[in-house]
Amino acid sequence: MADLASTCKDKLAYFRIKELKDILHQLGLPKQGKKQDLIDRVLALLSDEQGQRHHGWGRKNSFTKEAVAKIVDDIYRKMQIQSAPDLATRSHTGSDLFRPKDEVNDSFQPQPVTKVRCICDSKLLNDNMIQCEDDRCHVWQHMSCVLVPDKPTEGVGPEVPPHFYCELCRLSRADPFWVTTGNPLPPLKFMSSGVANDGTSVLQTVEKTFQLSRADRETVQRSEYDLQVWCILMNDKVQFRMQWPQYAELEVNGFAVRVVTRPGSQLLGINGRDDGPLITTCSREGTNKICLRRVDNRTFCFGVRVARRRSVPQVLTLLINLVEMIGIRCFLFLFTYLSVAFLHLTGP
């Protein structure tokens, strides 16, 4: 049985939180805790009963060790079929490396290299990564960078969401009338610098420069394209929308740009949404300077993108295709899209 536990341990090392919770759900075990806690909970079932009592489980688990190993193996195989990054590459045995090409099992052919793109700009992998669910993206990001708890607690990490999308995929769903074609200023995390002695938020400023190539400058001069500044709240309960900080003030190359129509002190409601201001007329070929000020201690992410407009028929076709593709599971996502489309169609 030691070999069984060792084999499962190697496979579990490649599992994400999502797959680990799936296993624990099938086993009828608690799903709370960090990734290593979830792994240890599964491995305890493959050891003796002392291991189960050590983890504080009140009832004896009815699954045999072979049954637990089969559940792990089934999910592991599904991950391989779905081309989970780097799984098959790492699972090669030494003998496979010396087999003739036509003798190697197709299911163990090398998979694409893991793609890491995080707002911290680091490409390093660690034990706390989370993957974007978008089928066209699947980038990996550091949990400590992209998961922001509502109320930070010392020694307690943020809760892992059941569905995770990176900031660029969230942006792509924020407004169906815009399609990103370039990112002159990649996503930048805008963290709080604390509060004043009296407990009030302080004015915070971030200044950045971005390059606009001649090709991009010529592109945004075309009628269907524009240069847009965008901003999202990192831990927004409504994932697919833009949201600007309180008392936000934006300058591009010294020109003041209005970002919201609501009062600066007013928070965005659950049914509200902000837009991304267009800065094409303020931009120039070469180096551009952008300055964002705010009085808000929440964590945001903002950037500059080249965006192309979709027509109303294109958006309606997109919505129909999305309904057929993903069904009722993403009803809230589609509701957001439909709300935005309605606002554009019935605008002032």
Backbone torsions as a table, in degrees:
resi	resn	phi	psi	omega
1	MET	NA	-19.7	178.8
2	ALA	-63.0	-39.0	178.0
3	ASP	-64.7	-37.4	179.4
4	LEU	-62.5	-45.5	179.0
5	ALA	-65.3	-39.7	-179.9
6	SER	-64.5	-42.5	179.1
7	THR	-62.9	-45.1	179.8
8	CYS	-65.9	-36.3	179.3
9	LYS	-61.6	-42.1	178.8
10	ASP	-62.6	-40.3	-179.0
11	LYS	-71.0	-41.9	-177.8
12	LEU	-63.2	-24.5	-179.6
13	ALA	-62.5	-23.7	-178.5
14	TYR	-95.9	-5.0	-176.9
15	PHE	-76.1	146.3	171.5
16	ARG	-87.9	171.4	177.4
17	ILE	-55.2	-39.4	-177.1
18	LYS	-59.4	-47.5	-179.1
19	GLU	-69.5	-37.1	179.2
20	LEU	-63.8	-40.8	178.2
21	LYS	-67.2	-32.3	177.0
22	ASP	-63.1	-44.0	178.0
23	ILE	-62.3	-48.4	-178.3
24	LEU	-63.0	-34.2	176.5
25	HIS	-63.1	-44.3	179.2
26	GLN	-65.3	-31.2	-179.7
27	LEU	-86.6	-6.5	179.8
28	GLY	71.2	34.5	-177.2
29	LEU	-113.6	159.9	179.1
30	PRO	-58.3	145.6	-177.1
31	LYS	-113.0	9.8	-179.5
32	GLN	-86.4	154.7	174.9
33	GLY	119.5	174.7	177.9
34	LYS	-76.6	171.3	-175.6
35	LYS	-57.1	-45.3	-177.7
36	GLN	-66.0	-33.4	176.5
37	ASP	-62.4	-41.3	-179.9
38	LEU	-66.5	-41.0	178.5
39	ILE	-62.9	-45.8	-179.2
40	ASP	-61.6	-34.5	-179.5
41	ARG	-64.7	-38.6	177.9
42	VAL	-72.3	-44.4	-177.9
43	LEU	-63.5	-29.6	-179.9
44	ALA	-62.8	-30.0	178.5
45	LEU	-71.3	-18.4	-179.8
46	LEU	-95.6	-2.0	176.3
47	SER	-103.3	-156.5	-179.9
48	ASP	-84.2	176.5	-177.7
49	GLU	-67.9	-19.6	176.3
50	GLN	-61.2	-35.9	179.8
51	GLY	-64.3	-38.7	179.2
52	GLN	-67.0	-42.5	-179.7
53	ARG	-66.8	-32.8	179.5
54	HIS	-63.7	-31.9	-179.9
55	HIS	-86.3	1.2	171.9
56	GLY	79.0	27.1	179.0
57	TRP	-88.0	124.8	-173.7
58	GLY	-72.4	-37.2	-175.9
59	ARG	-105.5	152.6	179.0
60	LYS	-75.4	131.3	-179.0
61	ASN	-72.3	136.0	-175.0
62	SER	-85.4	-5.8	-178.3
63	PHE	-83.3	137.1	173.5
64	THR	-77.5	165.5	179.4
65	LYS	-62.8	-37.0	178.2
66	GLU	-64.8	-37.7	179.9
67	ALA	-67.2	-39.9	177.6
68	VAL	-63.5	-44.7	-180.0
69	ALA	-61.8	-36.4	179.9
70	LYS	-67.1	-39.8	178.0
71	ILE	-62.4	-44.1	178.0
72	VAL	-60.9	-44.9	-177.7
73	ASP	-66.3	-38.9	-179.5
74	ASP	-62.8	-44.8	-179.4
75	ILE	-69.7	-35.8	177.5
76	TYR	-61.0	-42.2	179.3
77	ARG	-67.0	-37.4	177.5
78	LYS	-62.8	-38.4	178.8
79	MET	-64.7	-35.8	177.8
80	GLN	-67.3	-42.8	179.9
81	ILE	-62.0	-36.4	-179.8
82	GLN	-82.5	9.0	178.5
83	SER	59.3	45.4	174.8
84	ALA	-59.2	132.5	-172.8
85	PRO	-53.7	126.9	167.7
86	ASP	71.7	-1.5	-176.9
87	LEU	-66.2	-52.7	-175.9
88	ALA	-66.9	-35.3	-179.5
89	THR	-60.5	-42.9	-177.3
90	ARG	-77.0	-16.8	-175.3
91	SER	-90.1	2.1	176.6
92	HIS	-61.7	137.7	171.6
93	THR	-91.3	164.9	-179.3
94	GLY	-62.3	-35.9	-177.8
95	SER	-67.3	-30.8	179.1
96	ASP	-62.1	-33.0	-176.6
97	LEU	-66.0	-20.7	-176.6
98	PHE	-110.7	4.7	176.5
99	ARG	-78.9	150.6	171.1
100	PRO	-59.2	148.4	-174.0
101	LYS	-55.0	-39.0	-175.9
102	ASP	-77.0	-5.4	179.8
103	GLU	-99.3	-12.0	-177.8
104	VAL	-77.1	133.2	179.7
105	ASN	-60.4	130.1	-176.9
106	ASP	-59.2	-31.1	-177.1
107	SER	-69.0	-10.5	-178.9
108	PHE	-113.8	23.3	174.7
109	GLN	-72.0	147.7	-178.0
110	PRO	-55.9	139.8	178.8
111	GLN	-102.6	166.2	178.6
112	PRO	-57.3	149.4	-179.9
113	VAL	-67.3	143.2	179.1
114	THR	-56.2	129.9	-178.3
115	LYS	-99.3	114.3	179.5
116	VAL	-108.2	122.7	173.8
117	ARG	-142.5	105.9	-176.0
118	CYS	-120.5	156.6	-178.9
119	ILE	-70.3	-7.9	175.8
120	CYS	-87.2	-6.0	179.9
121	ASP	74.7	-1.5	178.4
122	SER	-82.1	138.6	178.6
123	LYS	-100.2	6.2	-175.1
124	LEU	-78.1	139.4	174.4
125	LEU	-89.1	145.2	171.5
126	ASN	-139.0	-171.7	-175.1
127	ASP	-80.8	-5.3	-178.1
128	ASN	-123.1	76.2	-179.9
129	MET	-115.6	154.8	175.8
130	ILE	-136.1	144.5	-173.5
131	GLN	-111.0	138.0	175.6
132	CYS	-67.6	137.6	-175.9
133	GLU	-85.0	-10.8	-178.5
134	ASP	-62.0	129.4	-175.9
135	ASP	-63.7	-22.7	-179.8
136	ARG	-94.8	1.4	-174.9
137	CYS	-119.6	-75.7	179.1
138	HIS	55.9	30.5	176.3
139	VAL	-75.3	156.0	176.4
140	TRP	-105.0	140.5	179.2
141	GLN	-134.4	158.9	179.2
142	HIS	-78.3	127.6	-179.2
143	MET	-57.0	-39.1	-177.7
144	SER	-65.4	-20.0	-179.4
145	CYS	-89.9	-37.8	-169.2
146	VAL	-109.7	-14.6	177.3
147	LEU	-101.2	114.1	-176.2
148	VAL	-112.8	116.9	-179.7
149	PRO	-68.8	149.0	177.6
150	ASP	-64.3	-42.2	178.5
151	LYS	-131.3	96.5	-177.8
152	PRO	-55.3	133.5	177.7
153	THR	-125.2	132.3	-177.6
154	GLU	-57.7	125.2	175.7
155	GLY	80.8	-0.8	-179.9
156	VAL	-116.2	122.9	-179.4
157	GLY	-78.9	164.5	179.4
158	PRO	-68.2	152.7	178.9
159	GLU	-69.9	135.8	179.6
160	VAL	-80.1	122.6	-177.5
161	PRO	-71.5	153.0	178.4
162	PRO	-65.9	-28.8	177.5
163	HIS	-133.7	127.6	-176.2
164	PHE	-124.1	134.8	174.6
165	TYR	-128.5	139.1	178.7
166	CYS	-69.3	169.4	-175.1
167	GLU	-63.6	-34.0	-179.6
168	LEU	-72.9	-35.4	177.0
169	CYS	-73.1	-32.4	173.2
170	ARG	-64.3	-42.3	179.1
171	LEU	-62.9	-40.6	-177.8
172	SER	-64.0	-21.3	179.1
173	ARG	-100.6	-3.7	-175.6
174	ALA	-71.0	-32.8	-178.8
175	ASP	-147.2	108.8	-176.1
176	PRO	-66.0	-11.8	-178.4
177	PHE	-85.8	-2.2	179.9
178	TRP	-126.3	137.6	177.1
179	VAL	-120.4	124.9	179.7
180	THR	-72.6	129.6	176.4
181	THR	-118.2	-8.7	178.4
182	GLY	-170.4	158.3	-179.0
183	ASN	-131.1	82.0	178.8
184	PRO	-57.6	-36.8	173.5
185	LEU	-117.9	103.1	-178.9
186	PRO	-61.1	164.5	-178.6
187	PRO	-52.3	132.1	-178.9
188	LEU	-124.3	123.0	179.3
189	LYS	-77.7	128.6	-176.3
190	PHE	-115.3	96.1	-174.1
191	MET	-92.0	161.2	177.3
192	SER	-72.8	143.3	177.0
193	SER	-101.7	14.8	177.2
194	GLY	102.4	-169.4	-178.3
195	VAL	-125.8	163.5	179.4
196	ALA	-74.4	172.5	-178.9
197	ASN	-60.7	-29.5	-179.9
198	ASP	-86.5	5.2	177.0
199	GLY	89.6	-1.5	-180.0
200	THR	-87.6	155.6	177.6
201	SER	-70.3	149.2	-179.2
202	VAL	-108.0	158.1	177.7
203	LEU	-68.3	129.9	179.6
204	GLN	-124.5	144.1	-176.6
205	THR	-132.4	136.9	172.1
206	VAL	-128.0	130.7	179.1
207	GLU	-120.5	133.6	179.9
208	LYS	-141.3	159.2	172.2
209	THR	-118.8	150.7	175.4
210	PHE	-141.2	152.8	-178.1
211	GLN	-98.8	134.2	175.3
212	LEU	-116.8	111.1	-177.8
213	SER	-69.8	166.5	178.5
214	ARG	-62.2	-39.2	-180.0
215	ALA	-63.6	-43.3	178.8
216	ASP	-66.3	-39.1	179.1
217	ARG	-63.0	-41.3	178.1
218	GLU	-67.3	-36.1	180.0
219	THR	-63.6	-47.9	-175.4
220	VAL	-72.1	-10.1	174.9
221	GLN	-78.8	-15.7	179.0
222	ARG	-75.4	150.4	-170.5
223	SER	-62.9	-31.3	-176.2
224	GLU	-89.8	2.6	-178.6
225	TYR	-120.4	156.4	174.8
226	ASP	-155.1	162.3	173.7
227	LEU	-100.6	126.1	-171.5
228	GLN	-129.2	137.1	170.9
229	VAL	-95.1	134.4	-179.1
230	TRP	-128.1	159.8	179.7
231	CYS	-153.7	137.9	176.2
232	ILE	-132.8	151.4	172.9
233	LEU	-84.1	124.8	-171.5
234	MET	-58.2	-41.9	-178.0
235	ASN	-108.2	35.8	179.7
236	ASP	-62.6	132.7	177.1
237	LYS	-67.8	-24.6	173.2
238	VAL	-102.0	99.9	-171.0
239	GLN	-63.5	-42.3	-168.6
240	PHE	-98.3	69.7	174.6
241	ARG	-160.9	159.2	171.7
242	MET	-87.4	150.6	176.3
243	GLN	-153.6	129.5	-180.0
244	TRP	-101.5	154.2	179.9
245	PRO	-67.5	168.0	173.3
246	GLN	-68.7	143.9	178.7
247	TYR	53.4	41.6	-179.2
248	ALA	-74.7	133.3	175.4
249	GLU	-129.7	128.3	-175.6
250	LEU	-121.9	136.2	173.2
251	GLU	-129.1	137.2	176.6
252	VAL	-126.9	115.2	-177.8
253	ASN	53.6	37.5	177.4
254	GLY	87.0	-6.5	179.4
255	PHE	-94.3	129.7	177.3
256	ALA	-73.1	134.6	-179.1
257	VAL	-124.6	126.3	179.1
258	ARG	-78.4	131.4	-175.5
259	VAL	-104.0	-32.1	-179.5
260	VAL	-137.6	157.6	177.9
261	THR	-97.5	-17.2	179.2
262	ARG	-77.0	159.6	176.5
263	PRO	-59.2	146.6	-176.1
264	GLY	-59.9	-29.1	-178.6
265	SER	-83.0	-12.5	-173.6
266	GLN	-83.3	128.6	175.7
267	LEU	-80.0	150.8	179.3
268	LEU	-77.1	127.3	180.0
269	GLY	-74.0	170.9	-177.2
270	ILE	-63.2	-27.3	179.7
271	ASN	-100.5	3.8	-179.4
272	GLY	-90.0	172.3	177.4
273	ARG	-158.6	145.3	174.4
274	ASP	-104.6	164.1	177.3
275	ASP	-111.1	166.4	175.2
276	GLY	-97.8	117.5	-178.6
277	PRO	-64.3	146.6	178.7
278	LEU	-91.2	132.2	-175.0
279	ILE	-123.8	21.4	-178.5
280	THR	-56.3	-44.4	-176.2
281	THR	-70.7	-19.2	179.7
282	CYS	-91.9	-11.0	-173.1
283	SER	-91.1	169.1	178.4
284	ARG	-151.6	160.4	176.3
285	GLU	-66.8	137.9	-178.9
286	GLY	99.4	-139.4	-174.9
287	THR	-84.6	131.0	177.3
288	ASN	-123.0	144.6	-179.8
289	LYS	-113.4	132.7	179.6
290	ILE	-126.5	138.6	-178.4
291	CYS	-133.5	126.1	178.9
292	LEU	-122.0	125.7	176.5
293	ARG	-115.6	151.3	179.7
294	ARG	-159.5	161.5	171.2
295	VAL	-127.0	83.7	-172.7
296	ASP	-162.5	124.5	-176.4
297	ASN	-92.5	12.8	175.0
298	ARG	-84.5	167.5	-177.2
299	THR	-101.0	123.7	-178.1
300	PHE	-119.9	172.1	175.2
301	CYS	-140.0	131.4	179.6
302	PHE	-139.6	166.3	-179.3
303	GLY	-170.1	-176.2	178.3
304	VAL	-126.0	133.5	-179.8
305	ARG	-132.2	152.9	166.9
306	VAL	-89.3	125.3	-173.8
307	ALA	-130.0	144.8	178.5
308	ARG	-110.9	137.5	-180.0
309	ARG	-78.1	139.1	168.7
310	ARG	-95.1	148.7	174.7
311	SER	-81.4	165.1	178.7
312	VAL	-58.8	-46.4	177.2
313	PRO	-59.6	-36.6	179.0
314	GLN	-65.2	-40.2	179.4
315	VAL	-66.7	-43.3	179.5
316	LEU	-62.7	-40.5	176.8
317	THR	-63.7	-40.7	178.5
318	LEU	-60.3	-44.0	-179.4
319	LEU	-63.6	-41.7	179.0
320	ILE	-62.9	-43.6	179.6
321	ASN	-64.3	-37.6	-180.0
322	LEU	-66.8	-39.6	178.0
323	VAL	-60.6	-44.6	-179.7
324	GLU	-66.5	-32.8	-173.6
325	MET	-81.3	-44.0	-171.3
326	ILE	-115.0	-9.6	172.5
327	GLY	65.8	-156.3	-170.8
328	ILE	-71.2	-19.0	-174.9
329	ARG	-58.5	-32.1	-177.9
330	CYS	-108.2	38.9	-178.6
331	PHE	-58.3	-43.9	-178.5
332	LEU	-63.6	-38.3	177.5
333	PHE	-62.1	-44.8	-179.9
334	LEU	-67.7	-35.5	178.7
335	PHE	-61.1	-39.5	177.0
336	THR	-62.2	-45.3	178.6
337	TYR	-59.0	-47.2	-177.9
338	LEU	-63.7	-37.7	178.6
339	SER	-62.2	-44.8	179.2
340	VAL	-64.2	-43.7	179.6
341	ALA	-60.6	-40.8	-179.7
342	PHE	-63.7	-40.8	179.0
343	LEU	-62.4	-39.1	179.5
344	HIS	-69.0	-37.9	-176.5
345	LEU	-73.4	-30.2	-176.2
346	THR	-114.3	24.6	-176.8
347	GLY	-58.8	171.1	-176.3
348	PRO	-61.6	NA	NA
